[in-house]
């Protein structure tokens, strides 16, 4: 379904980056070729003109706020322009799409908006809010020449994690102490009552649960920094060192059967989408999550879904899940993970299915 969309760059200060949905019409924002994510939206840019047509406000199916709300809300000039844009769209009787990428769950104050966020809590979700994937790279296309790395079932499941999971991997100091306090609060159930303070504690508990379970084989690497950085900005040694970290991250993932996917600072997992892109079965730790297309996708059929309260038994749950699969079923699960990425979650697939939100958003807005 080809949607007619409207936006207007004049409602965004020139210093701010425009939204990724608008790349096919306004071009890419400036990208550093040294960034490890460089070009990750190129396939969407090529396909965008077949998915959307840019028209006038009067003729459109929907309007798109020209920038990400995460940048707009912190800029007084941009905020004033966004409010004027939303008023104009509301007067025209059109739905407004707002994209809000990043770790924050702040409200978007426009009554006529359909809001897409990376980070959402299901228990606090508003009727007009939906999840958008956190995009990184298509690992199969970028690193594996388009060949899905299918594994054969072994008796013991291999579980992987490579990344930041304080207090694990940190030297003694303030950060480690904070991680220990959060981990203790998570074990006590406190972070479930104060999720904004949970940080990476669910990751740390998932590592703890696996590290002493003999029914699973583990490849758990806890970093003292994020597993990779854009342009090497978080790592000493520049891009070469960042690429080394990235290569280790990829190897850790594709040489495993299951990948631990748990929230970080925001309530979403970038690793979830990376795992699906290379056909790995995610172990999704549900921390009151909202996932993309949850009205159309049965996520529990595509992940090993584990509630945060059940983390203490995580290793046994993985072993039982793995044992219940035949060799053929295990292989098919990998293909299903990749199909989910191809058909729903890649940038092209997400925007190709975007129209599916509109009937739901309209019905729900009537009920507000």
Secondary structure by P-SEA (a helix, b strand, c coil): cbbbbbbbccccccccccccccccccccccccccccccccaaaaaaaccccbbbbcccccccccccccaaaaaacaaaaaaaaaaaaaaaaabbbbbbbbbccccccccccccbbbbcccccccccccbbbbcccccccccccccccccccccccbbbbbcccccccccccccaaaaaaaaaaaaaaacccccccccccaaaaaaaaaaaccccccccbbbbbcccccccccccccccaaaaaaaaaaaaaaaaaccbbbbbbccccccaaaaaaaaaccccccccccccccccccccccccccccccccccaaaaaaaaaaaaccaaaaaaaaaaaaaaaaccccaaaaaaacccaaaaaaaaaaac
